Amino acid sequence: MKVTRFKNCYCYTCGKSFHYLGIARHRAKHRDKRQNCKISYTNGDTYIFDYAELKNDTKNNRSK
């Protein structure tokens, strides 16, 4: 198994590079904080995650 220490994923919101195994947890931190984020992955795909919309929906569903 080849070990790599390259940080090929990039979060445009934070301006930081991440290892491909750590980017999922970083994205989850944005989700937990209900922040929108834009992330570029190792394969070159860039996604925008809109977590700000979840702010009202999940809090209302939890209280029911």
CYANA upper distance limits for C-alpha pairs under 8 A (distance plus 0.5 A):
  5 ARG  CA     19 HIS  CA      7.56
  6 PHE  CA     19 HIS  CA      6.79
  7 LYS  CA     17 SER  CA      6.14
  7 LYS  CA     18 PHE  CA      5.20
  7 LYS  CA     19 HIS  CA      4.66
  7 LYS  CA     20 TYR  CA      7.34
  8 ASN  CA     17 SER  CA      7.11
  8 ASN  CA     18 PHE  CA      6.85
  8 ASN  CA     19 HIS  CA      6.57
  8 ASN  CA     20 TYR  CA      7.18
  8 ASN  CA     41 TYR  CA      7.40
  8 ASN  CA     42 THR  CA      5.69
  9 CYS  CA     17 SER  CA      6.09
  9 CYS  CA     18 PHE  CA      5.54
  9 CYS  CA     19 HIS  CA      6.61
  9 CYS  CA     20 TYR  CA      6.46
  9 CYS  CA     23 ILE  CA      7.33
  9 CYS  CA     39 ILE  CA      7.76
  9 CYS  CA     40 SER  CA      6.10
  9 CYS  CA     41 TYR  CA      5.06
  9 CYS  CA     42 THR  CA      5.80
 10 TYR  CA     15 GLY  CA      7.68
 10 TYR  CA     16 LYS  CA      6.33
 10 TYR  CA     17 SER  CA      4.85
 10 TYR  CA     18 PHE  CA      6.46
 10 TYR  CA     39 ILE  CA      6.20
 10 TYR  CA     40 SER  CA      5.64
 10 TYR  CA     41 TYR  CA      7.15
 11 CYS  CA     15 GLY  CA      6.12
 11 CYS  CA     16 LYS  CA      6.03
 11 CYS  CA     17 SER  CA      6.85
 11 CYS  CA     18 PHE  CA      8.21
 11 CYS  CA     37 CYS  CA      7.81
 11 CYS  CA     38 LYS  CA      6.51
 11 CYS  CA     39 ILE  CA      5.00
 11 CYS  CA     40 SER  CA      6.95
 12 TYR  CA     16 LYS  CA      7.58
 12 TYR  CA     37 CYS  CA      7.68
 12 TYR  CA     38 LYS  CA      5.95
 12 TYR  CA     39 ILE  CA      6.53
 12 TYR  CA     40 SER  CA      8.24
 13 THR  CA     36 ASN  CA      8.48
 13 THR  CA     37 CYS  CA      5.96
 13 THR  CA     38 LYS  CA      6.51
 13 THR  CA     39 ILE  CA      8.28
 18 PHE  CA     22 GLY  CA      6.76
 18 PHE  CA     23 ILE  CA      6.31
 19 HIS  CA     23 ILE  CA      6.85
 20 TYR  CA     24 ALA  CA      8.33
 20 TYR  CA     41 TYR  CA      7.93
 20 TYR  CA     42 THR  CA      7.33
 22 GLY  CA     26 HIS  CA      6.97
 23 ILE  CA     27 ARG  CA      6.61
 24 ALA  CA     28 ALA  CA      6.74
 25 ARG  CA     29 LYS  CA      6.84
 26 HIS  CA     30 HIS  CA      7.23
 27 ARG  CA     31 ARG  CA      6.88
 27 ARG  CA     37 CYS  CA      8.19
 28 ALA  CA     32 ASP  CA      6.56
 29 LYS  CA     33 LYS  CA      6.73
 30 HIS  CA     34 ARG  CA      6.47
 30 HIS  CA     35 GLN  CA      5.62
 30 HIS  CA     36 ASN  CA      7.43
 30 HIS  CA     37 CYS  CA      7.34
 30 HIS  CA     51 TYR  CA      8.08
 31 ARG  CA     35 GLN  CA      6.65
 31 ARG  CA     36 ASN  CA      8.25
 31 ARG  CA     51 TYR  CA      6.19
 34 ARG  CA     51 TYR  CA      5.49
 34 ARG  CA     52 ALA  CA      5.47
 34 ARG  CA     53 GLU  CA      8.33
 34 ARG  CA     54 LEU  CA      7.19
 34 ARG  CA     55 LYS  CA      6.48
 35 GLN  CA     50 ASP  CA      7.83
 35 GLN  CA     51 TYR  CA      5.97
 35 GLN  CA     52 ALA  CA      5.92
 36 ASN  CA     48 ILE  CA      7.82
 36 ASN  CA     49 PHE  CA      6.12
 36 ASN  CA     50 ASP  CA      5.21
 36 ASN  CA     51 TYR  CA      5.61
 36 ASN  CA     52 ALA  CA      6.32
 37 CYS  CA     48 ILE  CA      6.25
 37 CYS  CA     49 PHE  CA      5.80
 37 CYS  CA     50 ASP  CA      7.32
 37 CYS  CA     51 TYR  CA      8.32
 38 LYS  CA     46 THR  CA      7.53
 38 LYS  CA     47 TYR  CA      6.18
 38 LYS  CA     48 ILE  CA      4.81
 38 LYS  CA     49 PHE  CA      6.73
 39 ILE  CA     46 THR  CA      6.08
 39 ILE  CA     47 TYR  CA      6.00
 39 ILE  CA     48 ILE  CA      7.00
 40 SER  CA     44 GLY  CA      6.78
 40 SER  CA     45 ASP  CA      6.21
 40 SER  CA     46 THR  CA      4.62
 40 SER  CA     47 TYR  CA      6.95
 41 TYR  CA     45 ASP  CA      6.02
 41 TYR  CA     46 THR  CA      6.76
 51 TYR  CA     55 LYS  CA      7.82
 53 GLU  CA     57 ASP  CA      7.78
 54 LEU  CA     58 THR  CA      6.39
 55 LYS  CA     59 LYS  CA      7.27
 56 ASN  CA     60 ASN  CA      6.82
 57 ASP  CA     61 ASN  CA      6.85
 58 THR  CA     62 ARG  CA      6.64
 59 LYS  CA     63 SER  CA      7.08
 60 ASN  CA     64 LYS  CA      7.35
